[in-house]
């Protein structure tokens, strides 16, 4: 057969194969249900992140963004951790006294009236003892019905209404604390709650500032000693934190004064000796090793 006669049938067969291949590729773009598949382009940030993947990196997903954090073990910081502690003491400048006036009567209004009379006498006595009026304040005032257990009747019975007026007194002359307590008791106070001592706000602030400064210096001295022993040098501060404690002398007396006679009080003044106030500060620091 002539070669020219074979070219035409071969061309027809090649064209048929091309058409068949196109039909197969078109069918692959559909799923088994006949629905056409849709190709979705990746968001830009995903394409960018994928280009940053390095060997040994760890993928992480945070706030809706895929990112890859490289292993930085070779660049890890070397740190020295130390704590410096200092305790400062100071003499108190103020005294706080809690005093209560209690009255009991079958009538609530009579109990309140009796209490008001005694409270007025106590106020006058405190001012006579050298306490300024602005340093006397009522911290609480209550009226309640009191009950007592009756063993015969096997039940609680009302014994009247108790009115309690609690006063907080600030004494600025510490030498007169005992005299102030005695004067208030003689005027009508029948319960002494507590006596505590403190510094003024400005003195507290100054003491705290000094304690923190010295605690920080103490921490650096420790870091220098450790680094010297290890043969390394201390670098800049990596992190720092502080904690503090303010301790004041406190005398809790909280007892009724009904059993103490006025004569006894006048013969033996109440001795009150204030102790020192302590302020402790701790500064924890991490220094980089150079």
C-alpha positions, 0 to 999 in steps of 0.5 A: 500500500502506498505510504501516502494512503496511510497518512490520512487514516493515522491522522484520523486516529490521532485526532480521535485519541485527542478528543477522547483524552479531553473528555476523560479530563473533563469528567475528572473535574466532576465528583460521583454525584455529578456536581462540578468541583470548585478550586479555591485559591489559598489566602495570601497569608497562608501562601506567605507562611508556607514559604517561611517553613524551615527544617526543624520549625514547629507550626502554630495557630494563634488568633486565626493566623497560621504561623511557624515559629523557628527553633531558637534553642541556640539563642536562649538567654542565660539568667541569674535569679536572686532576691534581696530582702531588707527590713526597716524599723521606725518609731510610730507617730500615731495611735488609734484607740477603739472605745465603746459605750454600751447601755442596756434597758428594757426600752430601746428608746431609753437605752439610746437616750442613756447612751447619748448622754454618756457619749457626750461626756466621753467626747468632752473628756477626750477633748480635755485630754488633748484629743482634737475633735476631728480625731474623734469619729464614730466607727459603728452604732448598733441597737439590738435586743439582747436575750438570756437563757432561762434554765427554769423555763428552758428558753431564751428571754429578752433582757432588754435593748443594748445600744453600742456606740463605738468610737475611733480615736486618733492620738498624735501625742503618744505620751498621752495614750494611757491618760486618754484611755483613763479619761474616756473610761471615767467618762462612760466608756465600758469597753476598750477594744484595741490600741494600735500604732502607725506612721503618717502616710508620708512617713510610710511612703518614705520608709517603703521607698528606702526599703525597696531601694536597699532591697534592690541593691542587696539583690545586685550584690548577691548577683555579683557575688554569684557571677564572680564565683562562676567566672561570668559577668552580670549583664542588664536586668531581664525582669524584676518584681517586689513584695512588701509587708507593713507590721505595726504594734497592736494591743487587743484589750477588748474587755468590759470596764464595769469591774474596774473602779474609778478610784483604781483607775485614778491610782494606776494610770494605764501604761501603754508603751508603743513598739517599733513599726517594721517594713519588710521589702523583697525585690526579686531580679533576673540578670542576664549573663554576659 
